[in-house]
Amino acid sequence: MMRIMIDLEALHYASRDGRVQDRIKAILLRSEGWSTAMIAQAFTTS
């Protein structure tokens, strides 16, 4: 699982597509225990 997280982080930084970055960010936040409501709020305020 940790290897997948590291790969996602690397892909997030390497991607130039903001939509892809946001999707990866959402996956990473969810894996850290954020609720979907918290993630949605983070994306609407940033």
KERO-762409 format. One record per atom (N, C-alpha, C, CB): residue in one letter; residue number from 1; atom name; x, y, z. Coordinates in steps of 0.001 Angstrom, whole numbers. Glycine has a CB too. Example, Ala and Ser with C-alpha at 12.3 -4.5 7.8 and 13.67 -1.06 7.14 Angstrom:
REC:type:seq:atom:px:py:pz
REC:A:1:N:13190:-5690:7800
REC:A:1:CA:12300:-4500:7800
REC:A:1:C:13200:-3300:7800
REC:A:1:CB:11308:-4473:9046
REC:S:2:N:12850:-2250:7080
REC:S:2:CA:13670:-1060:7140
REC:S:2:C:12900:30:7870
REC:S:2:CB:14084:-598:5725
% end
This chain:
REC:type:seq:atom:px:py:pz
REC:M:1:N:829:-1204:0
REC:M:1:CA:0:0:0
REC:M:1:C:870:1264:0
REC:M:1:CB:-941:0:1221
REC:M:2:N:1933:1234:773
REC:M:2:CA:2802:2409:859
REC:M:2:C:3435:2713:-496
REC:M:2:CB:3897:2194:1921
REC:R:3:N:3786:1664:-1228
REC:R:3:CA:4386:1852:-2556
REC:R:3:C:3410:2561:-3500
REC:R:3:CB:4809:491:-3154
REC:I:4:N:2149:2190:-3421
REC:I:4:CA:1136:2825:-4255
REC:I:4:C:1030:4305:-3914
REC:I:4:CB:-226:2132:-4078
REC:M:5:N:1077:4641:-2623
REC:M:5:CA:965:6031:-2203
REC:M:5:C:2145:6846:-2719
REC:M:5:CB:881:6124:-676
REC:I:6:N:3332:6271:-2659
REC:I:6:CA:4511:6982:-3150
REC:I:6:C:4398:7201:-4658
REC:I:6:CB:5804:6198:-2811
REC:D:7:N:3934:6175:-5387
REC:D:7:CA:3759:6309:-6830
REC:D:7:C:2716:7373:-7164
REC:D:7:CB:3356:4967:-7444
REC:L:8:N:1626:7423:-6395
REC:L:8:CA:601:8437:-6636
REC:L:8:C:1146:9835:-6370
REC:L:8:CB:-630:8175:-5760
REC:E:9:N:1937:9972:-5313
REC:E:9:CA:2528:11278:-5015
REC:E:9:C:3450:11716:-6147
REC:E:9:CB:3302:11233:-3684
REC:A:10:N:4244:10793:-6669
REC:A:10:CA:5148:11117:-7777
REC:A:10:C:4346:11487:-9027
REC:A:10:CB:6093:9924:-8077
REC:L:11:N:3282:10746:-9297
REC:L:11:CA:2439:11045:-10449
REC:L:11:C:1756:12406:-10285
REC:L:11:CB:1387:9938:-10643
REC:H:12:N:1354:12730:-9053
REC:H:12:CA:720:14022:-8782
REC:H:12:C:1663:15167:-9135
REC:H:12:CB:297:14119:-7305
REC:Y:13:N:2903:15058:-8703
REC:Y:13:CA:3856:16134:-8971
REC:Y:13:C:4278:16186:-10435
REC:Y:13:CB:5080:15971:-8095
REC:A:14:N:4270:15034:-11110
REC:A:14:CA:4704:14984:-12503
REC:A:14:C:3605:15424:-13473
REC:A:14:CB:5159:13582:-12850
REC:S:15:N:2362:15312:-13064
REC:S:15:CA:1253:15616:-13961
REC:S:15:C:1112:17122:-14169
REC:S:15:CB:-51:15035:-13411
REC:R:16:N:785:17477:-15398
REC:R:16:CA:528:18885:-15703
REC:R:16:C:-963:19166:-15829
REC:R:16:CB:1241:19287:-16990
REC:D:17:N:-1761:18098:-15780
REC:D:17:CA:-3212:18215:-15899
REC:D:17:C:-3808:18426:-14511
REC:D:17:CB:-3824:16953:-16580
REC:G:18:N:-4393:19559:-14294
REC:G:18:CA:-4959:19897:-12985
REC:G:18:C:-6050:18946:-12541
REC:G:18:CB:-5504:21289:-13010
REC:R:19:N:-6824:18431:-13504
REC:R:19:CA:-7889:17487:-13148
REC:R:19:C:-7305:16192:-12620
REC:R:19:CB:-8787:17202:-14356
REC:V:20:N:-6231:15735:-13237
REC:V:20:CA:-5564:14513:-12780
REC:V:20:C:-4967:14751:-11397
REC:V:20:CB:-4460:14068:-13786
REC:Q:21:N:-4359:15901:-11207
REC:Q:21:CA:-3788:16230:-9907
REC:Q:21:C:-4866:16237:-8820
REC:Q:21:CB:-3083:17591:-9965
REC:D:22:N:-6021:16808:-9121
REC:D:22:CA:-7109:16850:-8143
REC:D:22:C:-7616:15458:-7808
REC:D:22:CB:-8254:17703:-8663
REC:R:23:N:-7721:14599:-8799
REC:R:23:CA:-8173:13232:-8546
REC:R:23:C:-7197:12492:-7648
REC:R:23:CB:-8351:12473:-9862
REC:I:24:N:-5923:12634:-7934
REC:I:24:CA:-4908:11973:-7120
REC:I:24:C:-4926:12539:-5706
REC:I:24:CB:-3508:12137:-7750
REC:K:25:N:-5069:13855:-5600
REC:K:25:CA:-5139:14496:-4297
REC:K:25:C:-6305:13946:-3475
REC:K:25:CB:-5273:16009:-4459
REC:A:26:N:-7443:13758:-4115
REC:A:26:CA:-8618:13222:-3429
REC:A:26:C:-8369:11800:-2934
REC:A:26:CB:-9833:13248:-4359
REC:I:27:N:-7715:10988:-3747
REC:I:27:CA:-7390:9621:-3338
REC:I:27:C:-6450:9632:-2138
REC:I:27:CB:-6754:8841:-4506
REC:L:28:N:-5433:10484:-2198
REC:L:28:CA:-4477:10559:-1092
REC:L:28:C:-5142:11043:195
REC:L:28:CB:-3319:11486:-1459
REC:L:29:N:-6007:12050:97
REC:L:29:CA:-6704:12545:1286
REC:L:29:C:-7632:11484:1864
REC:L:29:CB:-7500:13808:951
REC:R:30:N:-8326:10755:1001
REC:R:30:CA:-9237:9703:1465
REC:R:30:C:-8451:8608:2182
REC:R:30:CB:-10036:9104:278
REC:S:31:N:-7266:8300:1680
REC:S:31:CA:-6436:7270:2308
REC:S:31:C:-5920:7718:3679
REC:S:31:CB:-5258:6916:1398
REC:E:32:N:-5912:9020:3910
REC:E:32:CA:-5486:9555:5204
REC:E:32:C:-6649:9700:6178
REC:E:32:CB:-4812:10899:5012
REC:G:33:N:-7847:9266:5735
REC:G:33:CA:-8985:9276:6640
REC:G:33:C:-9930:10444:6483
REC:G:33:CB:-8504:9253:8008
REC:W:34:N:-9707:11293:5515
REC:W:34:CA:-10619:12412:5281
REC:W:34:C:-11954:11867:4789
REC:W:34:CB:-10021:13422:4254
REC:S:35:N:-13025:12457:5230
REC:S:35:CA:-14345:12068:4731
REC:S:35:C:-14551:12694:3360
REC:S:35:CB:-15476:12502:5716
REC:T:36:N:-15507:12158:2618
REC:T:36:CA:-15780:12724:1304
REC:T:36:C:-16284:14158:1417
REC:T:36:CB:-16797:11866:558
REC:A:37:N:-17022:14446:2481
REC:A:37:CA:-17514:15815:2690
REC:A:37:C:-16337:16779:2940
REC:A:37:CB:-18512:15856:3890
REC:M:38:N:-15361:16333:3714
REC:M:38:CA:-14194:17184:3986
REC:M:38:C:-13395:17439:2701
REC:M:38:CB:-13287:16529:5058
REC:I:39:N:-13255:16398:1885
REC:I:39:CA:-12520:16535:623
REC:I:39:C:-13252:17495:-306
REC:I:39:CB:-12340:15158:-60
REC:A:40:N:-14556:17339:-408
REC:A:40:CA:-15348:18228:-1263
REC:A:40:C:-15214:19673:-808
REC:A:40:CB:-16827:17807:-1257
REC:Q:41:N:-15236:19880:482
REC:Q:41:CA:-15107:21244:1008
REC:Q:41:C:-13702:21789:713
REC:Q:41:CB:-15392:21272:2542
REC:A:42:N:-12697:20971:831
REC:A:42:CA:-11332:21410:556
REC:A:42:C:-11176:21831:-910
REC:A:42:CB:-10334:20292:897
REC:F:43:N:-11837:21126:-1806
REC:F:43:CA:-11715:21447:-3220
REC:F:43:C:-12543:22678:-3602
REC:F:43:CB:-12142:20253:-4059
REC:T:44:N:-13609:22949:-2887
REC:T:44:CA:-14415:24118:-3232
REC:T:44:C:-13851:25399:-2648
REC:T:44:CB:-15834:23928:-2757
REC:T:45:N:-12998:25300:-1625
REC:T:45:CA:-12452:26501:-1003
REC:T:45:C:-11034:26796:-1447
REC:T:45:CB:-12491:26368:488
REC:S:46:N:-10421:25882:-2213
REC:S:46:CA:-9041:26130:-2616
REC:S:46:C:-8925:26546:-4052
REC:S:46:CB:-8209:24920:-2386
% end
